[in-house]
Amino acid sequence: MNRRFLSVPLLLVFLFVMLASFPAAADNSRAKDYPERAVARMYVKYKCGCTRIGNGTMVGRRGLITAGHLLICPSHSRWADTIQFKFGIKNSRDCLYTYTGGYQLYVFDTFKKKDGTIRYSNENNIGYVIFDKNVGDKTGWYGIYAPSAYDLTGEWYHWLGYKNWDLYSDYGFLNANDSSNVFTFSSYQSAYFQGAGIYNWDEGNSGPTLVGVYINDSGSTCYGRKVTSDVIREMRKNGAFD
């Protein structure tokens, strides 16, 4: 085959790879649109006095999913005392909705060891919030799905979260295995996304489908926690989708 006809496709592949290696810039122009507005910035104060900022994603009228360590302090094993949830942040004075009502906190597996102590790990680090009021009809919500390792590995996924008042997105390929609830991936803005939902857009669906939660990062490797059918079943039992 004439090499001249190969040059254009190879150039397109090269450009695609290069573009995929750069993170999306901060863009708050769509902060009040769906699905961006379904992502909450969470300002957490624990009962031990520690504080943390992270993200959560609405997956029902009353259910928000996040990293478990945003609900339990990983340093002192104390539950969050107060959390402020802000949705659709445009800047420090302008957001779509601030939730000020009551809520219940749940951490799946609750980090408990056999001796009763509560300790952090990637494997069980997934949590959720059940609001006393209907939040989802104001913000919209993502679908939620319990994936297998086959569903995740090598697939193209997205994540979305806040840093300060700026909304950032990123995307990439995931790697998973059947023996663990943890999957790994690369992110170029990893520090921004703890607690953010990891999702894809299935053909034919009207919105994004959440499959996991961004947990933490170590160097160039990032970690997510898979959503499982047990997590979805427990959330349903507690009213997340009502």
MIKENU-259511 format. One record per residue (C-alpha): residue in three letters; x, y, z. Coordinates in Angstrom, 1 decimal. Example, Ala and Ser with C-alpha at 12.3 -4.5 7.8 and 13.67 -1.06 7.14 Angstrom:
PT   residu        u        v        w
PT      ala     12.3     -4.5      7.8
PT      ser     13.7     -1.1      7.1
//
This chain:
PT   residu        u        v        w
PT      met      0.0      0.0      0.0
PT      asn      1.2      3.5     -0.8
PT      arg      2.6      5.1      2.4
PT      arg      1.1      8.4      1.5
PT      phe     -2.4      7.0      2.3
PT      leu     -1.3      5.9      5.7
PT      ser      0.0      9.3      6.8
PT      val     -3.3     10.9      7.5
PT      pro     -4.9      8.1      9.6
PT      leu     -1.6      7.8     11.6
PT      leu     -1.6     11.6     12.2
PT      leu     -5.2     11.4     13.4
PT      val     -4.3      8.6     15.9
PT      phe     -1.3     10.6     17.1
PT      leu     -3.5     13.7     17.7
PT      phe     -6.1     11.6     19.5
PT      val     -3.5     10.2     21.9
PT      met     -2.0     13.6     22.5
PT      leu     -5.3     15.2     23.2
PT      ala     -6.3     12.3     25.6
PT      ser     -3.1     13.0     27.6
PT      phe     -4.2     16.4     28.6
PT      pro     -6.9     17.2     31.2
PT      ala     -9.9     19.3     30.4
PT      ala     -9.6     22.8     31.7
PT      ala    -11.7     24.3     34.4
PT      asp    -15.1     25.4     33.0
PT      asn    -17.9     26.7     35.1
PT      ser    -20.0     27.9     32.2
PT      arg    -22.1     24.7     32.5
PT      ala    -22.1     24.5     36.3
PT      lys    -25.9     24.9     36.4
PT      asp    -26.7     22.5     33.6
PT      tyr    -27.4     18.8     33.9
PT      pro    -25.3     16.7     34.5
PT      glu    -22.8     19.1     36.0
PT      arg    -25.2     20.4     38.5
PT      ala    -25.8     16.9     40.0
PT      val    -22.2     17.0     41.4
PT      ala    -21.9     18.5     44.9
PT      arg    -18.9     20.1     46.5
PT      met    -18.8     18.9     50.1
PT      tyr    -17.3     20.9     53.0
PT      val    -16.9     18.4     55.8
PT      lys    -16.1     18.9     59.5
PT      tyr    -15.6     15.7     61.5
PT      lys    -16.4     15.2     65.2
PT      cys    -12.6     15.1     65.9
PT      gly    -12.2     18.6     64.6
PT      cys    -10.6     17.7     61.3
PT      thr    -11.9     19.2     58.0
PT      arg    -11.9     17.9     54.4
PT      ile    -13.3     19.0     51.1
PT      gly    -14.5     16.6     48.4
PT      asn    -17.2     15.7     45.9
PT      gly    -20.3     13.7     45.8
PT      thr    -22.8     12.8     43.0
PT      met    -26.6     12.5     43.1
PT      val    -27.8      9.1     42.0
PT      gly    -31.5      9.5     43.1
PT      arg    -34.0     11.9     44.5
PT      arg    -32.5     11.6     48.0
PT      gly    -29.2      9.7     47.4
PT      leu    -25.7     11.0     47.0
PT      ile    -22.7      8.7     46.6
PT      thr    -19.2      9.6     47.6
PT      ala    -15.9      8.3     49.1
PT      gly    -16.3      6.8     52.6
PT      his    -13.4      8.8     54.0
PT      leu    -15.4     12.0     53.4
PT      leu    -17.9     10.7     55.9
PT      ile    -15.5      9.1     58.4
PT      cys    -12.2     10.8     59.3
PT      pro     -9.5      8.4     58.1
PT      ser     -7.1      9.6     60.7
PT      his     -9.3      9.4     63.8
PT      ser    -12.2      7.1     62.8
PT      arg    -14.8      9.8     63.8
PT      trp    -17.9     10.5     61.8
PT      ala    -18.6     13.8     60.1
PT      asp    -20.3     16.3     62.4
PT      thr    -21.5     18.8     59.7
PT      ile    -21.4     18.7     55.9
PT      gln    -22.4     21.6     53.6
PT      phe    -23.5     20.4     50.2
PT      lys    -23.2     22.9     47.3
PT      phe    -24.5     22.1     43.8
PT      gly    -23.9     23.9     40.5
PT      ile    -21.2     26.2     41.8
PT      lys    -20.4     29.1     39.4
PT      asn    -18.3     31.1     41.8
PT      ser    -17.8     31.8     45.5
PT      arg    -21.2     33.7     45.7
PT      asp    -23.2     31.9     43.1
PT      cys    -24.4     28.3     43.1
PT      leu    -27.6     26.6     42.0
PT      tyr    -28.5     25.1     45.3
PT      thr    -27.1     24.7     48.9
PT      tyr    -28.6     21.9     50.9
PT      thr    -29.3     22.8     54.5
PT      gly    -31.7     20.1     55.6
PT      gly    -31.1     16.9     57.6
PT      tyr    -29.4     13.7     56.3
PT      gln    -28.2     10.3     57.3
PT      leu    -24.6      9.1     56.6
PT      tyr    -23.7      5.5     55.6
PT      val    -20.3      4.0     54.8
PT      phe    -20.6      0.6     53.2
PT      asp    -18.6     -2.0     55.2
PT      thr    -17.9      1.0     57.6
PT      phe    -14.1      0.3     57.6
PT      lys    -14.6     -2.2     60.5
PT      lys    -12.0     -4.8     61.4
PT      lys    -12.7     -7.9     63.4
PT      asp    -11.6     -6.2     66.6
PT      gly    -14.3     -3.5     66.0
PT      thr    -11.9     -0.7     65.1
PT      ile    -12.6      1.4     62.1
PT      arg     -9.7      1.7     59.6
PT      tyr     -9.3      3.2     56.1
PT      ser     -8.8      1.0     53.0
PT      asn     -9.5      1.3     49.3
PT      glu    -11.5     -1.9     49.3
PT      asn    -14.4     -0.7     51.4
PT      asn    -14.0      3.1     50.9
PT      ile    -17.4      3.9     49.5
PT      gly    -20.2      5.9     51.3
PT      tyr    -23.5      7.6     50.6
PT      val    -25.8     10.2     52.0
PT      ile    -29.6     10.0     52.3
PT      phe    -31.1     13.4     52.4
PT      asp    -34.3     14.0     54.4
PT      lys    -35.6     16.1     51.4
PT      asn    -35.9     15.6     47.7
PT      val    -32.7     17.1     46.3
PT      gly    -32.6     15.2     43.0
PT      asp    -35.6     17.0     41.4
PT      lys    -33.6     20.2     41.8
PT      thr    -30.2     18.9     40.6
PT      gly    -31.0     15.9     38.5
PT      trp    -29.1     12.6     39.1
PT      tyr    -27.0     10.0     37.5
PT      gly    -27.9      6.5     36.8
PT      ile    -26.0      3.9     38.8
PT      tyr    -24.7      0.4     37.7
PT      ala    -22.8     -2.4     39.4
PT      pro    -20.1     -3.2     36.8
PT      ser    -17.9     -6.3     36.5
PT      ala    -14.2     -6.1     35.9
PT      tyr    -14.9     -7.0     32.3
PT      asp    -17.2     -4.0     32.0
PT      leu    -14.6     -1.6     33.3
PT      thr    -11.2     -2.8     31.9
PT      gly    -10.1     -0.9     28.9
PT      glu    -13.2      1.2     28.7
PT      trp    -13.3      5.0     28.4
PT      tyr    -14.8      6.7     31.5
PT      his    -15.2     10.2     32.8
PT      trp    -15.0     12.0     36.2
PT      leu    -16.1     15.4     37.3
PT      gly    -15.4     17.4     40.4
PT      tyr    -14.7     20.8     42.0
PT      lys    -11.5     22.4     43.2
PT      asn    -12.3     25.5     45.2
PT      trp    -14.9     27.2     43.0
PT      asp    -13.8     25.6     39.7
PT      leu    -15.4     22.6     38.0
PT      tyr    -12.9     20.3     36.3
PT      ser    -13.4     17.1     34.2
PT      asp    -11.1     14.4     33.3
PT      tyr    -11.3     11.0     31.4
PT      gly     -9.3      7.9     30.7
PT      phe     -9.2      4.1     30.6
PT      leu     -9.8      2.0     33.7
PT      asn     -8.2     -1.3     34.8
PT      ala    -10.0     -3.8     37.1
PT      asn    -10.0     -7.4     38.2
PT      asp    -12.7     -9.7     39.6
PT      ser    -10.9    -10.3     42.9
PT      ser    -11.1     -6.7     44.2
PT      asn    -13.6     -3.9     44.4
PT      val    -10.8     -1.5     43.5
PT      phe     -9.8     -0.4     40.0
PT      thr     -6.9      1.8     38.9
PT      phe     -6.5      4.5     36.2
PT      ser     -4.5      7.6     35.4
PT      ser     -5.8     11.2     36.0
PT      tyr     -4.0     14.4     35.2
PT      gln     -5.9     16.4     37.8
PT      ser     -6.2     13.7     40.5
PT      ala     -6.1     15.9     43.6
PT      tyr     -9.4     17.5     42.5
PT      phe    -11.6     14.5     42.4
PT      gln    -11.8     12.6     45.7
PT      gly    -15.3     11.4     46.2
PT      ala    -16.4     12.2     42.6
PT      gly    -18.4      9.7     40.6
PT      ile    -16.8      7.8     37.7
PT      tyr    -19.2      7.3     34.9
PT      asn    -19.8      6.6     31.2
PT      trp    -22.5      7.5     28.7
PT      asp    -24.1      4.3     27.4
PT      glu    -25.6      4.5     24.0
PT      gly    -29.3      5.1     24.2
PT      asn    -29.3      6.4     27.8
PT      ser    -30.4     10.0     28.4
PT      gly    -27.7     10.7     31.0
PT      pro    -24.5      9.4     32.6
PT      thr    -24.2      6.1     34.4
PT      leu    -22.1      6.0     37.5
PT      val    -20.0      2.8     38.1
PT      gly    -17.5      3.8     40.8
PT      val    -16.1      6.5     43.1
PT      tyr    -12.7      8.3     42.9
PT      ile    -10.9      7.3     46.1
PT      asn     -7.4      8.6     46.1
PT      asp     -4.1      8.8     44.2
PT      ser     -0.5      7.7     44.7
PT      gly      1.9      9.2     42.3
PT      ser      0.7      8.6     38.8
PT      thr     -1.7      5.8     39.8
PT      cys     -5.3      6.7     40.9
PT      tyr     -7.7      4.4     42.7
PT      gly    -11.5      4.0     42.4
PT      arg    -13.9      1.8     44.3
PT      lys    -16.5     -0.1     42.2
PT      val    -20.2      0.2     42.9
PT      thr    -21.5     -3.3     43.7
PT      ser    -25.0     -4.7     43.7
PT      asp    -24.9     -4.8     47.5
PT      val    -24.2     -1.1     47.7
PT      ile    -27.1     -0.4     45.3
PT      arg    -29.4     -2.7     47.3
PT      glu    -28.6     -1.0     50.6
PT      met    -29.0      2.4     49.1
PT      arg    -32.4      1.4     47.8
PT      lys    -33.4      0.0     51.1
PT      asn    -32.5      3.3     52.8
PT      gly    -34.5      5.4     50.4
PT      ala    -31.9      6.8     48.0
PT      phe    -34.0      6.4     45.0
PT      asp    -37.4      7.4     46.4
//
